[in-house]
Amino acid sequence: MKKLFMPFIMATALFACSAPAENKGETTASGTASTSASSVVKDGPEVDLMKKAITAYASGDWATMASCFSDTAVSYHNNDTVAMKMKDRIEIFKKQRENIEGAVDAGTPNFEVVTVDTKDPKYEGIKWGHAWVTFKFKPKGGAPKSSLTFASLAIKDGKIIWEQVIYDSK
């Protein structure tokens, strides 16, 4: 019996330390990732949507930016404890832009879209977009600045429905 015990312990340790099989997302006939499996992608319609929203923000194209969000989209920035409607957030952006000379440079952002397999109806059909962006701008009468920004976005049916954005506000 002792002779079988040691190989059993070794096999258990070996299987416990091995990496799990990769769970790749399935692709539907339309070429988009299915939400029935977890996946991460760096391109596709959701990434294009995030690029469009960030480019519109950087250039101050508020109508295009608004078109990227659903009518009921909500926004949290930094330590917000209450969601703000995206249309109200865009009004704040417009006022902030009055204090910036020229356009804002978004550089070359890093994007990913994560699809998570879920049985929770609250999250069905949602894909999670993430963007890391270094915005560069020049305040009126001030020295050029940059702000590393992280955005997490919930995307459903081709629109952003929720955003959480974190950045240094100083």
C-alpha positions as CSV (number, residue, x, y, z in Angstrom):
1,M,0.0,0.0,0.0
2,K,2.9,2.4,0.8
3,K,4.3,1.8,-2.7
4,L,1.0,3.1,-4.2
5,F,0.7,6.1,-1.9
6,M,3.8,8.0,-3.1
7,P,3.0,7.8,-6.9
8,F,-0.6,8.9,-6.1
9,I,0.7,12.0,-4.2
10,M,3.1,12.8,-7.1
11,A,0.4,12.5,-9.7
12,T,-2.0,14.7,-7.7
13,A,0.7,17.4,-7.3
14,L,1.6,17.2,-11.0
15,F,-2.0,17.6,-12.1
16,A,-2.7,20.4,-9.6
17,C,0.3,22.4,-10.9
18,S,-0.5,22.0,-14.6
19,A,-2.0,25.0,-16.5
20,P,-5.7,24.7,-17.3
21,A,-6.7,24.4,-20.9
22,E,-7.2,27.8,-22.7
23,N,-10.9,28.7,-23.2
24,K,-11.1,30.3,-26.6
25,G,-14.1,32.3,-27.6
26,E,-16.3,30.9,-30.3
27,T,-17.1,32.8,-33.5
28,T,-20.6,33.2,-34.9
29,A,-21.5,33.3,-38.5
30,S,-21.4,37.1,-38.5
31,G,-17.7,36.9,-37.4
32,T,-18.2,38.3,-33.9
33,A,-17.3,36.5,-30.8
34,S,-20.1,34.6,-29.1
35,T,-20.9,35.3,-25.5
36,S,-21.1,31.6,-24.6
37,A,-17.4,31.4,-23.9
38,S,-14.8,33.6,-22.3
39,S,-12.3,35.3,-24.6
40,V,-10.1,38.3,-25.0
41,V,-9.6,40.1,-28.3
42,K,-7.6,43.2,-29.4
43,D,-9.7,44.0,-32.5
44,G,-13.2,43.8,-33.8
45,P,-16.4,46.0,-33.6
46,E,-16.2,46.7,-29.9
47,V,-12.6,47.9,-30.2
48,D,-13.5,50.0,-33.1
49,L,-16.3,51.5,-31.0
50,M,-13.9,52.4,-28.2
51,K,-11.4,53.9,-30.7
52,K,-14.3,56.0,-32.2
53,A,-15.3,57.3,-28.7
54,I,-11.7,58.2,-27.7
55,T,-10.9,59.8,-31.0
56,A,-14.1,61.9,-30.7
57,Y,-13.3,62.9,-27.2
58,A,-9.7,63.9,-28.2
59,S,-11.0,66.0,-31.1
60,G,-13.9,67.5,-29.2
61,D,-16.5,65.9,-31.6
62,W,-19.2,65.6,-29.0
63,A,-22.0,64.4,-31.3
64,T,-19.8,61.5,-32.5
65,M,-18.8,60.7,-28.9
66,A,-22.5,60.7,-27.8
67,S,-23.4,58.4,-30.7
68,C,-21.0,55.7,-29.2
69,F,-23.1,55.5,-26.0
70,S,-26.7,54.2,-25.4
71,D,-29.3,56.7,-24.4
72,T,-29.3,55.3,-20.9
73,A,-25.5,55.1,-20.6
74,V,-24.0,56.0,-17.2
75,S,-20.5,57.2,-16.3
76,Y,-18.3,57.0,-13.2
77,H,-15.0,58.9,-13.1
78,N,-12.5,58.4,-10.3
79,N,-14.2,58.5,-7.0
80,D,-17.8,59.1,-8.2
81,T,-20.2,57.3,-5.9
82,V,-23.2,58.1,-8.0
83,A,-23.5,57.4,-11.7
84,M,-23.8,60.4,-14.1
85,K,-25.7,60.2,-17.3
86,M,-23.3,60.3,-20.2
87,K,-25.0,63.3,-21.8
88,D,-24.3,65.2,-18.6
89,R,-20.7,64.0,-18.6
90,I,-20.3,65.3,-22.1
91,E,-21.5,68.7,-21.0
92,I,-18.7,68.7,-18.4
93,F,-16.2,67.8,-21.1
94,K,-17.3,70.7,-23.2
95,K,-16.7,73.2,-20.3
96,Q,-13.3,71.6,-19.5
97,R,-12.3,71.9,-23.1
98,E,-12.7,75.7,-23.0
99,N,-9.5,75.7,-20.8
100,I,-7.4,73.7,-23.2
101,E,-5.5,75.1,-26.2
102,G,-6.1,73.1,-29.4
103,A,-7.0,69.4,-29.6
104,V,-6.1,66.7,-27.1
105,D,-3.7,64.0,-28.3
106,A,-4.8,60.5,-27.4
107,G,-1.5,58.9,-28.7
108,T,-1.7,55.2,-29.4
109,P,-4.1,53.6,-26.9
110,N,-4.0,50.0,-25.9
111,F,-7.4,48.2,-26.2
112,E,-8.9,44.9,-25.3
113,V,-12.4,43.4,-25.1
114,V,-13.2,40.6,-22.7
115,T,-16.2,38.4,-23.1
116,V,-17.1,36.4,-19.9
117,D,-19.3,33.4,-19.9
118,T,-22.2,34.1,-17.5
119,K,-25.6,32.8,-16.5
120,D,-26.5,36.1,-14.8
121,P,-29.2,37.7,-17.0
122,K,-28.0,41.2,-15.8
123,Y,-24.7,40.7,-17.7
124,E,-26.0,38.6,-20.7
125,G,-24.7,39.9,-24.0
126,I,-22.3,42.4,-22.4
127,K,-18.6,42.6,-23.5
128,W,-16.1,44.4,-21.3
129,G,-13.8,46.9,-23.1
130,H,-10.7,48.2,-21.5
131,A,-8.6,51.1,-22.7
132,W,-5.3,52.5,-21.5
133,V,-4.7,56.0,-22.9
134,T,-2.1,58.7,-22.4
135,F,-3.8,62.0,-23.2
136,K,-1.6,64.9,-23.9
137,F,-2.9,68.5,-23.8
138,K,-1.9,72.1,-23.1
139,P,-4.0,74.1,-20.6
140,K,-4.5,77.7,-21.6
141,G,-1.6,79.7,-20.2
142,G,0.1,76.6,-18.8
143,A,2.7,74.0,-19.6
144,P,1.9,70.8,-21.6
145,K,0.5,68.0,-19.5
146,S,-0.2,64.3,-19.9
147,S,-2.7,62.0,-18.1
148,L,-2.5,58.3,-18.1
149,T,-6.1,57.1,-18.1
150,F,-7.8,53.7,-17.7
151,A,-11.3,53.1,-18.9
152,S,-13.5,50.1,-18.3
153,L,-16.6,50.0,-20.6
154,A,-19.6,47.7,-20.7
155,I,-20.7,47.3,-24.4
156,K,-23.9,45.8,-25.5
157,D,-25.7,45.8,-28.9
158,G,-23.0,48.1,-30.5
159,K,-23.2,50.8,-27.8
160,I,-21.3,51.6,-24.6
161,I,-23.8,51.3,-21.7
162,W,-21.5,52.0,-18.8
163,E,-18.1,53.5,-18.2
164,Q,-15.7,53.7,-15.2
165,V,-12.7,56.0,-15.9
166,I,-9.7,56.4,-13.7
167,Y,-7.1,59.1,-14.1
168,D,-5.0,61.6,-12.1
169,S,-7.2,64.7,-11.9
170,K,-4.3,67.0,-10.9
